[in-house]
């Protein structure tokens, strides 16, 4: 199954975790949790896949997915996160960003 489909399934089933940083950016951009989820679900593709440079040994080769989607109100939303297992279930963990996008 593609990473985007896995991310969308996590979002639709409520398995999304926002870090404090991602939540701070979301609030600063005037976005709700629902706006972020809606944009991810509407995204046509994963914009970019990155390799994590985390210093934590167990997460060293983790992939980060940049997803840019649009809400029904036309707001472009940029997210960056990873698929992780939390208590035996896959979740989309928004690690770095959840903010309004400036991408065209």
N, C-alpha and C positions, 0 to 999 in steps of 0.2 A: 504494500500500500504506500502511496506517495506521502512524503512529509506534509504537504499541504492538506491532503485529505485527513491525515491523522490529527493535524492541528485543528482543522475545522470540526472534527468529531469531538475533540476535547472541549472546544468552545461551546458547541451545541449542547453538550451534556454537563456543562458547568464545571469542568475540570480545568480551571485556569487559576494560576497563582500570580499575583502582582507583588513584586518587591517594593520596598519603600520608595526606591528611586523611580521606578516605573509609575507608581501611584502619584508621586509628587509631580512628575512631568504631565501625567494625565490631568490632574487637577489644575495645574498651571495653564494648560491648553484649553481649559473649559470643557473637558470631555468627561462623560460618565463611563462607568464600566460597560454599560450596554452599548455605548458608541464604539468602544474599542472592539468588543465582541462582534458587533454588526459589521464593522469594517473588515475584520479578519474573515468572517464568513462570506463576505462579498468579494474578497480578493480573488483575482483571476489566476495568480501564480505566486510562488515564492520569489521575491525580487532578487534575493541574494542569499547564499549559504556561506557562512564563515566558520573557521575553526577557532574554538575558544582558546584564549591565551591565559586562562585562569591559573593561578598558582596552586590551587588545591589539586593535589595529585590525582585524585579519583575523577576529576572533571577535565583533565588536561586535553583529551581528544574529543570533547563534546562539540557538537555542531550547533551553531546559532543560526536561526532562520530569521531573515528580514522579510516581513510581510507588509505590503502597502496596499491598503484597501480603502474603499469609500463607503460612507454611511448613506442612508436614504436621503439625508439632507444635503448631500454633496460635499461633506467634509472628508478630506483626504487624511488618513491616519497611518502613521509609521509605527510599527512594532518590531521589537527584536527580542527573541526568546529561544528557549530550548525545550525539547521534549524530554521529560524525565519521568521516572517511576517514583511515585509517592504512595507509600502504604499499599503496594501491589497494583496500583492503577496508574496508567499513563496520564500525565497532565502536561499542559502547555504552560511553562514557567516563564512569565514575562520578566526577564532579568534586567534588561538594560533600558528599554524605552517603550513608552506608549504615549505618543504625542501627535499633534497635528503635523502633517508632512508638508515640506516645501518642494517636494519632487513634482515635476509637471505631470 
